Amino acid sequence: MNSLLLIIQENQMLKKIPLELLVWTGALLFLAFTKISGISHASLCPLDILGLDWCPGCGLGRSMRYMLQGDPLGSFNQHWFGIPALIILIYRIIQLLNNFIINLDKPIQF
């Protein structure tokens, strides 16, 4: 009986985890642990799909990946805004995590 109550309580806690926290954390973990290669990749960029050669965000993900792997010069060479974007995302993750911890003991509102 006690284990059943514990499972129910854990599920209640899991329901409180913000989706945004999971997405940003997962994205940064993906960038941190994937290998950097010079091989071309498929793009989700709408400007690239339309056939335009230049995009203001081109290289931003690679820039954050280089920074997460400890190469600030490579990061800056890929995109100048990669380091500030990474700082902003880490700050946002900390905000979401703090809100999650603060609201752990409050009941779920639907």
Summary of the structure (lengths in Angstrom):
residues: 110
radius of gyration: 18.9
end to end distance: 26.7
largest distance: 62.1
contacts: 237
relative contact order: 0.15
helix: 65%
strand: 0%
